[in-house]
Amino acid sequence: MGCETSWLSSAHLPLAALALRRPYRRWRLPVCSAGETPYAPVPKDRRWYNPERRRRLYNLKPVRRWIEAEDLSLSDSTDSRNDRFVLVSYNILADKNASHHRDLYWKIPFDVMKWDSRKGLIFQEICRWNADIVCLQAIDRYEDILMNMKKKGYAGSYKGRTGLAKDGCAIFWKVKRFRLLEEDYIEFSAFGLRDNVAQLFVFEKREADPRRLVVGNIHVLFNPKRGDIKLGQVRLLLSKVNALSEKWDNIPVVLAGDFNSTPESAIYEFLSTSELDIAAHDRRYIFGQDRCEFALYDLPSFLKFHWTDEELKNATGQSKCTKLEHPLKLHSAYASVKGNARTRGRHGEPLATTYHSKFLGTVDYIWYSTGLACTRVLDTISIDILRKLGGLPSKEMGSDHIALLSEFIFKECRDLELQGPANSSTEEDTTH
């Protein structure tokens, strides 16, 4: 057997089979005379591969456009321009978070994740739309942003998270358009609700016919397992904002931030309807982000919906209370302006405001109260384009979140009295 040749040897193949075999040829460019273009035929059985394919997808630059409200009474007239302002809400992905949570960004090249690569893109995105008020979340390089914002005529204020966290929230405003009247903040750790913070500002427009409003900026707890903490943070924010609005004679309110809750969540229901019966919701999925896992567990109802006294106290402020209410009549800016199916979901909210390896969906919102109307919003990015990008950040976008922009107009301006609290004095613009 050892001396026999293999049956695959060409010596034992029939002559017809040898004739059918495709001879191996080395492909070479033909020799051409001057001025001719060399041409080499490509084998028909070889698939064509474009080496620029991945690069073109990765460098895809999303295009965003403004969507106008359908209400004709909000038409862009010269008389109403002074009563309008543009507000931005943007989670810019803190530098520390980007480096400490690489499991969320393993598809993103390391050089794209560096702060030196992202900060220029973030600043461009903030300033591109010439907003009057800018609310940022997850910011830990405040001085870098402040230095550039000052050059554009903004003042700013930063509030860092408590505990060991290095990031926080920041608000910037155009000094030529707004005057800061009062500044407050919430440290949720003082209420046993983790280390997150929120900012509360009262602004007055500088135009001849000045208007006032409260602006709230929050970054709600991320932890998917603690819906009770999330709800408690939102409850406290609404309570503090309402008190501040009443203090300044019921002036309108705008709330911006990363609420870490989807439009299907109980937290969204509480914000949009002003009430919530938390006993009707599973405590584990009150924020909506893991609702898809609900079907994996076939548990008795008393286990699904059971809330401990501690969790009830975190969520409602009282250990035996299951009903929540707030007096603000809030509307979501994006849900109030009709979009299209490529970028909007069934609630009218964007299909996605953030994208990393473990989540693609909406958690960022801009809410406004009575006394304001939303005249237009900057449309977000379609799911198809986001999936082609493969994740955020990218070479064109500096954060894993998409900036939200809304333009507002003061309604019934003549009926809003501008009488501040009796024991308060107007503060000057400050930069912290």
C-alpha positions as CSV (number, residue, x, y, z in Angstrom):
1,M,0.0,0.0,0.0
2,G,2.8,2.4,0.8
3,C,4.2,2.3,-2.7
4,E,0.8,2.9,-4.4
5,T,0.0,6.4,-5.7
6,S,-3.2,8.1,-4.5
7,W,-6.3,7.8,-6.6
8,L,-6.3,11.6,-6.7
9,S,-3.1,11.6,-8.7
10,S,-3.3,13.1,-12.1
11,A,-1.6,10.0,-13.5
12,H,-4.7,7.9,-12.8
13,L,-7.3,10.4,-13.9
14,P,-9.1,9.8,-17.2
15,L,-7.9,12.0,-20.1
16,A,-11.4,13.7,-20.3
17,A,-11.1,14.7,-16.6
18,L,-7.7,16.2,-17.1
19,A,-9.1,18.2,-20.0
20,L,-11.9,19.6,-17.8
21,R,-9.6,20.7,-15.1
22,R,-9.0,24.5,-15.0
23,P,-5.3,25.1,-15.3
24,Y,-3.7,27.4,-12.7
25,R,-2.7,30.7,-14.1
26,R,-0.9,33.6,-12.5
27,W,-2.8,36.7,-13.3
28,R,-0.5,39.5,-14.6
29,L,-1.1,42.9,-16.0
30,P,-0.5,43.0,-19.7
31,V,2.4,45.1,-21.0
32,C,1.0,48.4,-22.4
33,S,2.4,51.0,-24.6
34,A,2.4,54.7,-23.5
35,G,-1.0,56.2,-22.9
36,E,-2.8,52.8,-22.7
37,T,-4.7,51.7,-19.5
38,P,-3.7,48.2,-18.4
39,Y,-6.6,45.8,-18.1
40,A,-6.6,42.5,-16.5
41,P,-9.6,40.2,-16.7
42,V,-11.0,39.1,-13.3
43,P,-11.9,35.4,-12.9
44,K,-15.7,34.9,-13.0
45,D,-15.6,32.7,-9.9
46,R,-13.9,35.4,-7.8
47,R,-16.2,37.7,-5.7
48,W,-15.4,41.3,-5.9
49,Y,-14.4,43.0,-2.7
50,N,-14.4,46.7,-2.2
51,P,-11.7,47.7,0.4
52,E,-13.4,51.0,1.0
53,R,-16.8,49.4,2.0
54,R,-16.3,49.4,5.8
55,R,-14.6,52.8,5.7
56,R,-17.5,54.4,3.9
57,L,-20.0,53.1,6.3
58,Y,-18.0,54.1,9.3
59,N,-17.5,57.7,8.0
60,L,-21.2,58.0,7.3
61,K,-22.3,61.4,8.5
62,P,-25.9,61.6,9.6
63,V,-27.9,64.5,8.3
64,R,-30.5,66.1,10.7
65,R,-33.2,68.5,9.9
66,W,-35.7,70.7,11.7
67,I,-39.3,69.6,11.9
68,E,-41.9,72.4,12.3
69,A,-45.0,72.1,14.5
70,E,-48.2,71.8,12.5
71,D,-50.0,74.5,14.5
72,L,-50.2,77.6,12.2
73,S,-50.6,79.9,15.2
74,L,-46.9,79.2,16.0
75,S,-45.7,80.6,12.6
76,D,-42.4,82.2,12.5
77,S,-43.3,85.9,12.6
78,T,-40.9,88.8,13.4
79,D,-43.0,89.8,16.3
80,S,-42.7,86.4,18.0
81,R,-39.0,85.9,17.5
82,N,-38.0,87.6,20.8
83,D,-40.3,85.2,22.6
84,R,-38.5,82.1,21.2
85,F,-35.5,80.2,22.5
86,V,-33.7,77.0,21.6
87,L,-32.7,74.5,24.2
88,V,-30.3,71.5,23.9
89,S,-30.2,68.4,26.0
90,Y,-27.1,66.2,25.5
91,N,-25.5,63.4,27.4
92,I,-21.9,63.8,26.2
93,L,-20.5,60.5,27.7
94,A,-18.0,61.3,30.4
95,D,-14.4,60.5,29.7
96,K,-14.2,58.2,32.8
97,N,-17.3,56.4,31.8
98,A,-16.0,55.8,28.3
99,S,-12.8,54.3,29.6
100,H,-14.3,52.3,32.5
101,H,-17.1,50.7,30.5
102,R,-15.3,49.3,27.5
103,D,-17.8,46.4,27.4
104,L,-20.4,48.9,26.0
105,Y,-18.1,50.2,23.3
106,W,-16.0,47.1,22.2
107,K,-17.0,47.7,18.6
108,I,-15.6,51.3,18.7
109,P,-11.9,51.8,17.8
110,F,-9.9,52.9,20.8
111,D,-8.8,56.2,19.1
112,V,-12.4,57.2,18.6
113,M,-13.2,56.7,22.3
114,K,-10.4,59.1,23.4
115,W,-11.5,62.4,24.8
116,D,-9.1,64.3,22.6
117,S,-10.9,62.8,19.6
118,R,-14.4,63.4,21.0
119,K,-14.3,66.8,22.6
120,G,-14.1,68.7,19.3
121,L,-17.0,66.8,17.8
122,I,-19.1,67.4,21.0
123,F,-18.3,71.1,21.0
124,Q,-19.2,71.4,17.3
125,E,-22.5,69.6,17.9
126,I,-23.4,71.9,20.8
127,C,-22.6,75.2,18.9
128,R,-23.8,74.2,15.5
129,W,-27.4,75.0,16.3
130,N,-26.8,78.3,18.1
131,A,-28.9,77.3,21.1
132,D,-29.8,79.7,23.9
133,I,-29.7,77.2,26.7
134,V,-27.5,74.0,26.8
135,C,-28.1,71.2,29.3
136,L,-25.4,68.6,29.5
137,Q,-25.2,65.3,31.4
138,A,-22.4,62.9,32.1
139,I,-19.7,65.7,31.9
140,D,-16.4,65.3,33.7
141,R,-14.2,67.6,31.5
142,Y,-16.2,70.7,32.4
143,E,-13.3,73.1,32.0
144,D,-12.6,72.0,28.5
145,I,-16.2,72.7,27.5
146,L,-16.5,75.9,29.5
147,M,-13.3,77.4,27.8
148,N,-14.9,77.0,24.4
149,M,-18.4,78.0,25.5
150,K,-17.1,81.3,26.9
151,K,-15.7,82.2,23.5
152,K,-19.2,81.8,22.1
153,G,-20.8,84.1,24.6
154,Y,-22.1,81.6,27.2
155,A,-21.9,81.5,30.9
156,G,-22.1,78.1,32.7
157,S,-22.6,76.2,36.0
158,Y,-21.5,72.7,36.9
159,K,-22.7,70.3,39.6
160,G,-20.8,67.1,40.1
161,R,-22.2,63.9,41.4
162,T,-21.6,63.1,45.1
163,G,-19.5,60.1,46.3
164,L,-16.7,58.6,44.2
165,A,-18.2,59.6,40.8
166,K,-16.3,62.1,38.7
167,D,-19.0,63.3,36.3
168,G,-22.1,65.5,36.8
169,C,-24.5,67.9,35.0
170,A,-23.9,71.4,33.5
171,I,-26.0,74.2,32.2
172,F,-24.8,76.9,29.8
173,W,-26.8,80.0,28.7
174,K,-26.2,82.9,26.3
175,V,-25.4,85.9,28.4
176,K,-26.9,88.3,25.8
177,R,-30.3,86.6,25.9
178,F,-30.7,85.3,29.5
179,R,-30.1,86.6,33.0
180,L,-29.7,84.1,35.9
181,L,-32.1,84.9,38.7
182,E,-31.8,81.8,40.9
183,E,-29.7,78.6,41.0
184,D,-30.5,75.5,43.0
185,Y,-29.6,71.8,42.9
186,I,-30.6,68.4,44.3
187,E,-28.1,66.0,45.8
188,F,-30.1,62.8,45.8
189,S,-27.8,61.1,48.3
190,A,-29.3,63.4,50.9
191,F,-32.5,61.5,50.5
192,G,-30.9,58.0,50.3
193,L,-31.3,57.9,46.5
194,R,-27.7,57.4,45.3
195,D,-25.2,59.9,44.1
196,N,-26.9,61.5,41.1
197,V,-27.7,65.2,41.0
198,A,-30.0,67.6,39.3
199,Q,-29.8,71.4,38.5
200,L,-32.6,73.9,38.9
201,F,-32.2,77.4,37.4
202,V,-34.5,80.4,37.0
203,F,-33.8,82.5,33.9
204,E,-35.1,85.8,32.7
205,K,-34.9,86.9,29.1
206,R,-33.1,90.2,28.5
207,E,-35.4,91.5,25.7
208,A,-37.6,94.6,26.2
209,D,-40.5,92.3,27.1
210,P,-38.7,89.9,29.5
211,R,-40.0,86.4,30.3
212,R,-39.0,84.0,33.0
213,L,-38.8,80.2,33.2
214,V,-37.4,77.4,35.3
215,V,-35.0,75.0,33.7
216,G,-34.2,71.6,35.2
217,N,-31.4,69.3,34.2
218,I,-31.0,65.7,35.4
219,H,-29.1,62.5,34.9
220,V,-31.2,59.7,36.4
221,L,-29.6,56.6,37.9
222,F,-28.5,54.1,35.2
223,N,-28.8,50.9,37.3
224,P,-31.5,48.8,35.6
225,K,-32.3,46.9,38.8
226,R,-33.3,50.0,40.8
227,G,-36.4,51.3,39.2
228,D,-37.5,52.5,42.7
229,I,-34.5,54.8,42.9
230,K,-35.1,56.2,39.4
231,L,-38.7,56.9,40.2
232,G,-37.7,58.6,43.5
233,Q,-35.3,60.8,41.8
234,V,-37.9,61.9,39.2
235,R,-40.5,62.5,41.9
236,L,-38.1,64.8,43.9
237,L,-37.2,66.7,40.7
238,L,-40.8,67.4,39.9
239,S,-41.5,68.4,43.4
240,K,-38.6,70.9,43.6
241,V,-39.2,72.3,40.1
242,N,-42.9,72.9,40.9
243,A,-42.0,74.7,44.2
244,L,-39.5,76.9,42.3
245,S,-42.1,77.7,39.7
246,E,-44.7,78.7,42.3
247,K,-42.1,80.8,44.1
248,W,-41.7,82.9,41.0
249,D,-45.4,83.2,40.4
250,N,-46.1,80.0,38.4
251,I,-43.6,80.6,35.6
252,P,-43.3,77.9,32.9
253,V,-40.9,74.9,33.3
254,V,-38.6,73.0,30.9
255,L,-37.0,69.7,32.1
256,A,-34.1,68.2,30.1
257,G,-32.0,65.2,30.7
258,D,-31.1,61.5,30.5
259,F,-34.0,59.9,32.4
260,N,-32.7,56.3,31.7
261,S,-36.2,55.2,31.1
262,T,-38.0,54.3,27.8
263,P,-41.3,55.6,26.5
264,E,-42.9,52.3,27.5
265,S,-41.9,52.8,31.2
266,A,-43.9,53.7,34.2
267,I,-41.6,56.7,34.7
268,Y,-42.6,58.1,31.3
269,E,-46.2,57.5,32.2
270,F,-45.8,59.4,35.5
271,L,-44.1,62.4,33.7
272,S,-46.7,62.6,30.9
273,T,-49.9,61.9,32.8
274,S,-49.0,63.5,36.2
275,E,-50.0,60.3,38.1
276,L,-49.0,56.8,38.6
277,D,-50.2,53.7,40.5
278,I,-46.9,51.9,41.0
279,A,-48.7,48.8,42.5
280,A,-49.8,48.1,38.9
281,H,-46.2,47.8,37.7
282,D,-43.5,45.2,38.2
283,R,-40.9,46.9,40.4
284,R,-38.0,45.3,38.3
285,Y,-39.2,46.8,35.0
286,I,-40.6,50.1,36.0
287,F,-38.0,51.9,33.8
288,G,-38.9,49.9,30.7
289,Q,-35.4,49.1,29.4
290,D,-35.6,45.3,30.2
291,R,-39.3,44.8,29.5
292,C,-38.3,42.2,26.9
293,E,-37.0,39.9,29.6
294,F,-40.4,39.9,31.4
295,A,-41.6,36.9,29.4
296,L,-38.6,34.8,30.5
297,Y,-39.9,34.4,34.0
298,D,-43.2,32.7,34.7
299,L,-43.6,33.9,38.3
300,P,-46.7,34.3,40.4
301,S,-48.3,37.7,40.3
302,F,-47.6,38.4,44.0
303,L,-43.9,37.9,43.3
304,K,-43.9,40.0,40.1
305,F,-45.6,43.1,41.6
306,H,-44.4,42.9,45.2
307,W,-42.7,46.1,46.5
308,T,-40.9,46.2,49.8
309,D,-41.5,49.0,52.3
310,E,-38.0,50.3,51.5
311,E,-38.7,50.4,47.8
312,L,-42.0,52.1,48.3
313,K,-40.3,54.7,50.4
314,N,-37.6,55.3,47.8
315,A,-40.2,55.6,45.0
316,T,-43.0,57.6,46.7
317,G,-41.4,59.0,49.9
318,Q,-43.7,56.9,52.1
319,S,-43.4,53.2,52.9
320,K,-47.1,52.4,52.6
321,C,-47.9,54.7,49.6
322,T,-48.4,53.3,46.1
323,K,-50.0,56.4,44.4
324,L,-48.0,59.3,42.9
325,E,-49.1,62.6,41.6
326,H,-47.5,65.9,40.5
327,P,-49.2,69.2,39.6
328,L,-47.2,70.0,36.5
329,K,-48.9,69.5,33.1
330,L,-45.9,68.3,31.1
331,H,-45.6,67.6,27.4
332,S,-42.7,66.0,25.6
333,A,-41.2,68.3,23.0
334,Y,-40.6,65.6,20.5
335,A,-43.9,63.8,21.0
336,S,-45.7,67.2,20.4
337,V,-44.2,67.7,17.0
338,K,-45.2,65.0,14.5
339,G,-42.3,63.1,12.9
340,N,-42.0,60.2,10.5
341,A,-41.8,56.4,10.9
342,R,-38.1,56.3,10.2
343,T,-37.2,58.1,13.4
344,R,-40.3,58.0,15.6
345,G,-42.0,55.3,17.7
346,R,-45.6,54.8,18.6
347,H,-45.5,57.3,21.5
348,G,-44.2,60.0,19.1
349,E,-40.8,59.8,20.7
350,P,-37.5,59.2,18.8
351,L,-36.9,55.5,18.2
352,A,-33.4,55.9,19.5
353,T,-31.4,58.6,21.4
354,T,-28.5,56.4,22.5
355,Y,-26.7,53.4,21.0
356,H,-24.0,51.1,22.4
357,S,-23.4,47.4,22.4
358,K,-26.1,46.6,25.0
359,F,-28.9,49.0,24.1
360,L,-30.4,50.8,21.2
361,G,-33.4,53.0,22.2
362,T,-34.7,56.2,23.8
363,V,-33.9,57.5,27.3
364,D,-33.4,61.2,26.7
365,Y,-36.3,63.8,26.8
366,I,-37.2,67.4,26.9
367,W,-40.4,68.2,28.8
368,Y,-42.2,71.5,29.0
369,S,-45.2,72.9,30.9
370,T,-48.1,75.2,30.5
371,G,-47.0,78.7,29.3
372,L,-44.8,77.3,26.6
373,A,-45.3,75.8,23.2
374,C,-42.8,73.8,21.1
375,T,-42.5,75.3,17.6
376,R,-40.0,72.8,16.2
377,V,-37.5,70.0,17.0
378,L,-34.4,68.8,15.4
379,D,-35.1,65.3,14.1
380,T,-33.0,62.4,15.3
381,I,-31.2,59.7,13.3
382,S,-33.0,56.8,11.7
383,I,-32.4,53.3,13.1
384,D,-31.1,52.1,9.7
385,I,-28.3,54.7,9.7
386,L,-27.4,54.0,13.4
387,R,-27.1,50.3,12.7
388,K,-24.9,51.0,9.7
389,L,-22.6,53.0,12.0
390,G,-22.4,49.9,14.2
391,G,-22.5,51.9,17.5
392,L,-21.7,55.3,19.0
393,P,-19.4,57.3,19.4
394,S,-18.1,57.4,15.8
395,K,-15.8,59.5,13.8
396,E,-18.6,61.9,13.2
397,M,-20.4,61.8,16.5
398,G,-18.6,62.4,19.8
399,S,-21.0,60.7,22.2
400,D,-23.1,57.5,22.5
401,H,-26.1,59.8,22.8
402,I,-27.8,62.0,20.3
403,A,-28.3,65.7,21.2
404,L,-31.9,66.7,21.4
405,L,-32.9,70.3,20.4
406,S,-36.2,72.0,20.7
407,E,-37.4,75.6,20.0
408,F,-40.0,77.0,22.4
409,I,-42.2,80.1,22.4
410,F,-43.8,81.8,25.4
411,K,-47.6,81.5,25.1
412,E,-50.1,84.0,26.6
413,C,-47.1,86.2,27.5
414,R,-49.2,89.2,28.5
415,D,-50.9,87.1,31.2
416,L,-47.7,86.0,32.9
417,E,-46.8,88.4,35.7
418,L,-43.2,89.0,36.3
419,Q,-43.2,89.6,40.0
420,G,-40.5,87.6,41.8
421,P,-40.6,86.4,45.4
422,A,-40.8,89.1,48.0
423,N,-37.6,88.1,49.8
424,S,-35.5,87.4,46.7
425,S,-33.1,89.6,44.9
426,T,-31.9,89.3,41.3
427,E,-28.5,87.6,40.9
428,E,-25.9,88.5,38.4
429,D,-24.7,86.0,35.8
430,T,-22.0,83.8,37.2
431,T,-19.6,81.3,35.8
432,H,-18.8,78.5,38.3
